[in-house]
Amino acid sequence: MKIYETRTAPNPRRVRMFLAEKGIDVDYVQVDIQSGENLSKEMRKKNPIGKIPILELDDGTCIAETDAICTYFESIQPEPPLMGTSPIEKATISMWQRQVEFAFMLQIGMCFQHSTGYFKDRMVPVPEYGKQAGINAAKYMSILERRLGESEFIAGDQFTIADITALCSMDFARVVNIRMKDEQVNLQRWYENVSSRASAKA
Ligand SMILES: N[C@@H](CCC(=O)N[C@@H](CS)C(=O)NCC(=O)O)C(=O)O
């Protein structure tokens, strides 16, 4: 099996970190997204929307979407669990994972794409939208600050996929100058904790 990815992009980092937590080694194929290598006919056969990461299994099955790739690895190697084990845990982690993805990571991505014009060869950047997305992402940090005042990790007292998504988003947010505020002490405590995990270097 192999994973098509771009080393510097935030979604592939989520997959690498997830696999590092599980101690799973996979071969990686680098794709140059800046030049649009991900949009080729060949890559679109693997993922119709032309985005990475993509997991390609030995039988040729291709699985795109970070969450779907992680779900696959969680099923074939449940230990250590990063997506919960009981029905309540699974649902709670899924809830946080989805909210972090939509209300935080996606907003940072939109801020990046619409304010920098990085992908202007394939989309029309709308700077005003980018600015608003950045504001939305900063607002979500306040939600995380409150949440982390009541639990050690985002989805509860265990490190989960939701922490991986939030950490990769937080680090990527620096590119567009969105940072934690000095008074967000719970967020800072969490950030230092999760950043110090060996998997954060993956
Ligand atoms: N929802 C997808 C998002 C994938 C995505 O946006 N990947 C970015 C890199 S982080 C990409 O392929 N960008 C290239 C492009 O948009 O042309 C996931 O969770 O994997």
The ligand as an ORCA input file, in Angstrom:
! r2SCAN-3c Opt
* xyz 0 1
  N     -11.463     16.846      2.865
  C     -10.164     16.458      2.348
  C      -9.382     17.722      2.026
  C      -8.148     17.408      1.212
  C      -7.420     18.665      0.792
  O      -7.976     19.780      0.763
  N      -6.143     18.490      0.460
  C      -5.330     19.595      0.002
  C      -3.955     19.517      0.682
  S      -4.059     19.714      2.431
  C      -5.134     19.507     -1.500
  O      -5.091     18.422     -2.058
  N      -5.036     20.660     -2.182
  C      -4.765     20.711     -3.585
  C      -5.819     21.439     -4.358
  O      -6.811     21.913     -3.753
  O      -5.651     21.534     -5.592
  C      -9.442     15.594      3.393
  O      -9.854     15.607      4.550
  O      -8.503     14.866      3.056
*
